[in-house]
Amino acid sequence: MIIVKSEREIDLMRRAGKILAGAFEVAAPLMQPGVVAREIDRAVDDFIRSRGGIPSFKNYPNANGVPFPASVCLSIDEEVVHGIPGDQVLREGTIIGLDIGVKYQGYHADSARTYAIGDVDVERRRLIAVTRRALELGLEQARAGNRLSDIGHAIQTYAEGEGCGVVRDLVGHGVGRELHEDPQIPNYGQSGRGPVLRRGMTLAIEPMINLGSWEVDMIGEWRIVTHDRKPSAHFEHTVAVRDGEPEILTHL
């Protein structure tokens, strides 16, 4: 069931989103060669808690009931999502996806960004730009009266037109009192399908775009990597559906 939020609920999600956006401001200067991944996780966790929030991902269980051990998903190069920050040292020439969630007074916001570490090659720079633009095009469709599949269609049409693979095994989602709510939001598909979007729906739209094919592999309990081991990028915002321009809740 898709839950339409009240303006009071959206305001709490907006506050969670501002804390989350601030967490990315804390993380961004650390996205440098030589930094240990665990340091980024610690800095983000400290910031979120200092602002009255709770990291949404810490101890979040997967389908097997295994809790995620960190506050940040930190995914390097071929890792699509759910990379676990530990003793990895950030290396020049790689790209890093950061996915962070914040819970504030019972409501979640969810966002992701991909960073270039030092000088990266032209193909990785292009992948980041394509994925960021794919998110923008998906967000534009999150308007009352559109259909849910219009979001994924816009993302897929653009990304595949740029020669990239659109991950199919992972999707965006509704968000609110729960970190993952209905509906699931694929990043591909035909337009004009699925539920009609209504004012007050809150959605986490998150294209995951690969430099190679769309296929992915699961490694262990959490890590998901590209099947061909080529790099992947990930951007995400939490938005509230409005009658016109959607409201992005995860901006400062």
C-alpha positions in Angstrom: 0.0 0.0 0.0 1.3 3.4 -1.0 1.1 5.8 2.0 0.3 9.5 1.2 1.9 11.7 3.8 0.5 14.7 5.5 2.2 18.1 5.4 3.3 17.5 9.0 4.9 14.2 8.1 6.6 15.7 5.0 8.0 18.5 7.2 9.6 15.8 9.5 11.1 14.1 6.4 12.3 17.5 5.2 14.2 17.9 8.5 15.6 14.5 8.2 16.7 15.4 4.6 18.5 18.5 5.8 20.5 16.5 8.3 21.3 14.0 5.6 22.4 16.8 3.2 24.6 18.1 5.9 26.1 14.6 6.4 27.2 14.7 2.7 28.8 18.1 3.3 30.8 16.4 6.1 31.8 13.4 4.0 32.7 15.3 0.8 36.1 16.7 2.0 37.1 13.1 3.1 36.6 11.7 -0.4 40.4 11.9 -1.1 43.2 9.4 -1.8 44.6 7.9 1.3 41.5 8.3 3.5 40.4 5.1 5.3 36.7 4.2 4.6 36.0 3.6 8.3 36.9 7.3 9.0 34.1 8.5 6.6 31.6 6.2 8.3 32.6 7.5 11.8 32.4 11.2 10.7 28.9 10.7 9.2 27.6 8.8 12.1 28.9 11.4 14.6 27.3 14.3 12.5 23.9 12.7 12.2 23.7 11.9 15.9 24.9 15.4 16.8 21.9 16.8 14.9 19.3 14.6 16.7 19.1 12.0 13.9 19.7 8.3 13.8 21.6 6.6 10.9 18.9 4.6 9.1 21.3 1.9 7.8 23.1 1.0 11.0 21.9 -2.5 12.0 19.2 -2.5 9.2 18.5 -6.2 8.5 18.7 -7.8 5.1 16.4 -10.5 3.8 18.3 -13.1 5.9 18.1 -11.0 9.1 21.8 -10.0 8.9 22.2 -6.4 10.2 24.2 -3.9 8.2 27.3 -3.1 10.3 27.8 0.6 9.3 26.0 3.9 9.0 27.1 4.5 5.5 27.1 2.3 2.4 30.4 3.0 0.7 30.7 1.3 -2.7 34.0 1.4 -4.7 34.2 1.2 -8.5 32.4 -2.1 -9.5 30.5 -2.2 -6.2 27.0 -1.1 -7.1 25.5 -0.7 -3.6 25.9 -1.9 0.0 29.6 -1.8 0.2 30.7 -1.9 3.8 33.2 0.7 5.0 36.2 -0.8 6.8 39.9 -0.7 6.3 39.8 0.1 2.6 42.0 3.0 1.7 40.5 5.3 -1.0 42.7 5.1 -4.1 43.3 7.7 -6.8 41.4 7.1 -10.0 38.4 5.2 -8.4 34.8 6.3 -7.9 33.0 6.0 -4.6 29.2 5.8 -4.1 28.0 7.0 -0.7 24.5 6.0 0.3 23.2 7.4 3.6 19.9 7.4 5.4 18.7 9.5 8.4 15.8 8.9 10.7 14.4 12.0 12.5 11.5 11.8 14.9 10.2 8.6 13.3 10.7 9.5 9.6 13.4 8.6 7.2 15.2 10.3 4.3 17.5 8.5 1.9 20.1 9.9 -0.5 23.2 8.8 -2.5 26.0 10.5 -4.4 29.0 9.3 -6.3 32.4 10.9 -6.0 35.6 10.9 -8.1 38.7 10.2 -6.0 41.5 12.4 -7.3 42.0 12.2 -11.1 39.7 9.6 -12.7 39.6 8.6 -16.4 37.2 10.1 -18.9 34.9 7.1 -18.8 34.3 7.2 -15.1 33.7 11.0 -15.2 31.2 10.4 -18.0 29.5 7.7 -15.9 29.1 10.0 -13.0 27.6 12.7 -15.2 25.2 10.3 -16.9 24.0 8.9 -13.6 23.5 12.4 -12.1 21.5 13.5 -15.2 19.5 10.3 -15.2 18.4 11.1 -11.6 17.4 14.7 -12.7 15.3 13.3 -15.5 13.6 10.8 -13.2 12.9 13.4 -10.6 11.2 15.6 -13.2 8.6 12.8 -13.7 7.6 12.7 -10.0 4.6 14.9 -10.4 0.9 14.4 -9.5 -1.0 12.9 -12.4 2.0 11.1 -13.9 2.3 7.3 -13.8 5.0 5.6 -11.6 6.7 4.0 -14.6 7.3 7.4 -16.2 10.2 7.8 -13.7 12.0 4.6 -14.8 11.3 5.1 -18.4 12.9 8.6 -18.4 16.0 7.1 -16.6 16.4 4.1 -18.9 15.8 6.0 -22.1 18.5 8.5 -21.3 21.1 6.2 -19.7 20.9 3.5 -22.4 21.0 6.2 -25.0 24.4 7.1 -23.5 25.6 3.5 -23.9 25.3 2.6 -20.2 23.6 -0.3 -18.4 20.7 0.3 -16.1 20.6 -2.1 -13.1 17.3 -4.1 -13.1 17.8 -6.2 -9.9 17.7 -3.1 -7.6 15.0 -0.4 -7.4 14.0 2.9 -5.8 11.2 2.8 -3.2 8.7 4.7 -1.2 10.1 6.1 2.1 8.6 7.6 5.3 8.0 5.9 8.6 9.8 2.9 7.1 13.0 3.2 5.2 11.6 1.0 2.5 7.9 1.4 1.7 5.7 0.8 -1.3 5.9 1.4 -4.2 9.0 -0.2 -5.7 10.4 2.2 -8.4 12.3 0.4 -11.2 14.8 2.5 -13.2 13.5 1.0 -16.4 10.3 0.2 -18.2 7.6 1.5 -20.5 5.9 4.8 -19.7 2.3 5.2 -18.7 2.2 2.1 -16.4 1.6 1.6 -12.7 -0.1 3.7 -10.1 -1.0 7.3 -10.7 1.3 9.6 -8.7 -0.5 11.7 -6.1 0.4 14.8 -4.1 2.0 13.8 -0.8 3.6 10.5 -2.0 7.3 10.4 -0.9 9.7 8.5 -3.0 13.4 7.6 -3.0 14.4 7.8 -6.7 17.9 6.2 -7.2 19.3 5.3 -10.6 22.2 2.8 -10.4 24.0 3.0 -13.8 26.8 0.8 -15.0 29.6 1.5 -17.4 29.1 -2.0 -18.9 26.1 -4.3 -18.8 23.2 -4.0 -16.4 23.8 -7.4 -14.8 25.0 -7.7 -11.2 26.3 -10.3 -8.7 25.7 -10.7 -5.0 28.8 -11.3 -2.9 28.3 -12.3 0.7 25.4 -11.0 2.6 25.5 -7.4 1.4 27.8 -6.4 -1.4 26.4 -6.2 -4.9 28.9 -5.8 -7.8 28.6 -5.5 -11.6 28.8 -8.9 -13.3 31.5 -7.7 -15.7 33.3 -5.8 -12.9 33.1 -2.5 -14.7 32.4 0.6 -12.6 28.9 1.6 -11.4 27.6 5.0 -10.2 24.6 5.8 -7.9 22.7 9.0 -7.2 19.5 9.3 -5.1 17.1 11.9 -3.7 14.0 11.6 -1.5 11.2 13.7 -3.0 7.7 14.7 -2.2 5.3 14.5 -5.1 3.6 17.8 -5.8 1.1 19.1 -8.3 3.9 20.7 -10.2 7.7 20.6 -9.6 8.5 17.8 -7.1 10.0 18.9 -3.8 13.5 17.4 -3.2 13.7 16.8 0.6 17.4 15.9 0.7 18.8 19.3 -0.2 20.4 21.6 2.4 
